[in-house]
Amino acid sequence: MNPTTAAAAAADPSKPVFLSKAERQKLALQRREEAANDHKRRAVDHLQSLPRPTNPSSDRRDSDRRDPDRERDRERDRDRDRRSREHSRNEKQAEREREKELDAIKEQYLGSKKPKKRVIKPSEKFRFSFDWENTEDTSRDMNSLYQNPHEARLLFGRGFLAGIDRREQKKQAARYEKETRGEIRKKEGRLEELPEEAAAQKQKEAAAEVYDAFDMRVDRHWSEKKLEEMTERDWRIFREDFNISFKGSKLPRPMRNWAESRLGGELLKAVEKAGYKAPSPIQMAAIPLGLQQRDVIGIAETGSGKTAAFVLPMLTYITRLPPMTEENEAEGPYAVVMAPTRELAQQIEDETVKFAHYLGIKVVSIVGGQSIEEQGF
Ligand SMILES: Nc1ncnc2c1ncn2[C@@H]1O[C@H](COP(=O)(O)OP(=O)(O)OP(=O)(O)O)[C@@H](O)[C@H]1O
C-alpha cells in the first residue's frame, strides 16, 4: 500500500480502497501464512489433548523400586522352578539311557528282532486286482440256463474228481443213482424196487463206506525202487534221510549205493575189499560230482569218509590217463593232495593206498622236516 492509499483508507474505512497488484499479492501471502500458523497450532493442541501411553516396564520398575523384597522373592521362585525343571529333564534323560542299555543287552543275548523287510514278489506286485469282489456283483444273469449251474458228474457217477475225498464222491454217486432209479420207476408206474436193484444199491452204499485199494495205496520206499523209478519226491526223501543238502547248479543225483556209482570195476572191487559196504552220505553226494570233475567243497563231520569221497574220483580220473613211462615220469605226479598237517597227510596216504594198491598206482606222502630224497622213493 502506498502512503497515499493507506492514508486515504485510514481517513475513511467505509470507502473502497484501490490496491495495486503488488499490494494484493502481499495481502494474500499474509493471509495464507496466518492460516498455516493457525492450522499448525490446532494440530499441536489436538496432540496434547490425546491420552499418553503408559510404559508398563517403567511402571513395574517404579513399583519394584518401591518393593525390592517382592522382586527378590520372585527371583527365588523362578530359580527354584528352573532347577526343578532341569532335574526332571535330567531324570528323563537317564531313564532313556537306561532303556537303551537294556535294549542293547537284550539284543546281544536274545538276538535282534529287526522286522524283516517284506519282499513283494513281481507276481504279487503286478497282479491285476478287480475293483470289486465277485460276490459284490448283484446283477442277475437273465439267461435261466446260467442261474442253476449244473454240477459235473463224471461218467455218470463212475469217475472221480481230483482233490475231493473219494469216499464222499462214491456216497454222492450212490445217492444220485438211487434218486435216478426212483424217477425211472415213477415214470414206469412201478412202486416197488426190484430185489436185484435194491441189492446193487446196498452194495454200492457199503462200498462207499470203505476205502478201496486205490485209496489205501501206499507208495514204495525209495530203497525198494529201481533208479529209473525214482521220483522227485523219492529223491527228496532220500536226501532228507541222509541229511544231504547241496548248493550249486546242474547237480547230478547222489548215488544210493556203490553199484550205482560210476566208479570202474577195479575200483569197486577195491572198495569191496576195503570193507565199505555202503557209501557214507558225503560219499553219496560228492563222488558223482567228483566223477564229473567239478570243483566241490564238501562239509561233513570228522570220520565220515571225506577222504574216499575225493580219492575215489581222483583215482578214476588217473586210470584214464596214459600210464607213466620213462619218457613222461619227469612231468610230475598224476595228482597232488595238499593237507595242513603231517598227520592228515599220512591219514590220506593210508586211505588212498587202500584203493590205489589194486590199480598199481603209487602213493607217497611228503611232509616237511624230512629229507625229500628219502620220502620220494
Ligand atoms: N563208506 C565207508 N564205509 C565204511 N568205512 C568207511 C567208509 N568211508 C570211510 N570209511 C572209514 O572211515 C574212517 C574215517 O574216514 P576218513 O578218514 O576218510 O574220514 P574224514 O571224514 O576224512 O575224517 P577227518 O575229518 O578226520 O579227516 C576211515 O577208517 C575209513 O576207512
The ligand as an SDF file (V2000), in Angstrom:
LIG
                    3D

 31 33  0  0  0  0  0  0  0  0999 V2000
   31.8480 -145.9860    3.1090 N   0  0  0  0  0  0  0  0  0  0  0  0
   32.5550 -146.3640    4.1440 C   0  0  0  0  0  0  0  0  0  0  0  0
   32.2480 -147.4980    4.8130 N   0  0  0  0  0  0  0  0  0  0  0  0
   32.9590 -147.8950    5.8730 C   0  0  0  0  0  0  0  0  0  0  0  0
   34.0220 -147.2440    6.3470 N   0  0  0  0  0  0  0  0  0  0  0  0
   34.3990 -146.1270    5.7420 C   0  0  0  0  0  0  0  0  0  0  0  0
   33.6820 -145.6160    4.6180 C   0  0  0  0  0  0  0  0  0  0  0  0
   34.2900 -144.4960    4.2050 N   0  0  0  0  0  0  0  0  0  0  0  0
   35.3220 -144.2590    5.0360 C   0  0  0  0  0  0  0  0  0  0  0  0
   35.3950 -145.2380    5.9540 N   0  0  0  0  0  0  0  0  0  0  0  0
   36.3880 -145.3630    7.0470 C   0  0  0  0  0  0  0  0  0  0  0  0
   36.0750 -144.3600    7.9900 O   0  0  0  0  0  0  0  0  0  0  0  0
   37.2250 -143.8700    8.5860 C   0  0  0  0  0  0  0  0  0  0  0  0
   37.2590 -142.3430    8.5040 C   0  0  0  0  0  0  0  0  0  0  0  0
   37.3370 -141.9370    7.1960 O   0  0  0  0  0  0  0  0  0  0  0  0
   38.0900 -140.6320    6.7450 P   0  0  0  0  0  0  0  0  0  0  0  0
   39.4290 -140.5190    7.3730 O   0  0  0  0  0  0  0  0  0  0  0  0
   38.0010 -140.5270    5.2690 O   0  0  0  0  0  0  0  0  0  0  0  0
   37.1350 -139.5570    7.3940 O   0  0  0  0  0  0  0  0  0  0  0  0
   37.2460 -137.9940    7.2670 P   0  0  0  0  0  0  0  0  0  0  0  0
   35.8630 -137.5080    7.1440 O   0  0  0  0  0  0  0  0  0  0  0  0
   38.2150 -137.6440    6.1850 O   0  0  0  0  0  0  0  0  0  0  0  0
   37.8450 -137.6300    8.6870 O   0  0  0  0  0  0  0  0  0  0  0  0
   38.6340 -136.3070    9.1110 P   0  0  0  0  0  0  0  0  0  0  0  0
   37.6230 -135.2170    9.1360 O   0  0  0  0  0  0  0  0  0  0  0  0
   39.1530 -136.6680   10.4600 O   0  0  0  0  0  0  0  0  0  0  0  0
   39.7150 -136.1320    8.1000 O   0  0  0  0  0  0  0  0  0  0  0  0
   38.4000 -144.4910    7.8660 C   0  0  0  0  0  0  0  0  0  0  0  0
   38.9180 -145.5140    8.6350 O   0  0  0  0  0  0  0  0  0  0  0  0
   37.7640 -145.0770    6.5950 C   0  0  0  0  0  0  0  0  0  0  0  0
   38.4380 -146.2380    6.1960 O   0  0  0  0  0  0  0  0  0  0  0  0
  1  2  1  0
  2  3  1  0
  2  7  2  0
  3  4  2  0
  4  5  1  0
  5  6  2  0
  6  7  1  0
  6 10  1  0
  7  8  1  0
  8  9  2  0
  9 10  1  0
 10 11  1  0
 11 12  1  0
 11 30  1  0
 12 13  1  0
 13 14  1  0
 13 28  1  0
 14 15  1  0
 15 16  1  0
 16 17  2  0
 16 18  1  0
 16 19  1  0
 19 20  1  0
 20 21  2  0
 20 22  1  0
 20 23  1  0
 23 24  1  0
 24 25  2  0
 24 26  1  0
 24 27  1  0
 28 29  1  0
 28 30  1  0
 30 31  1  0
M  END
$$$$
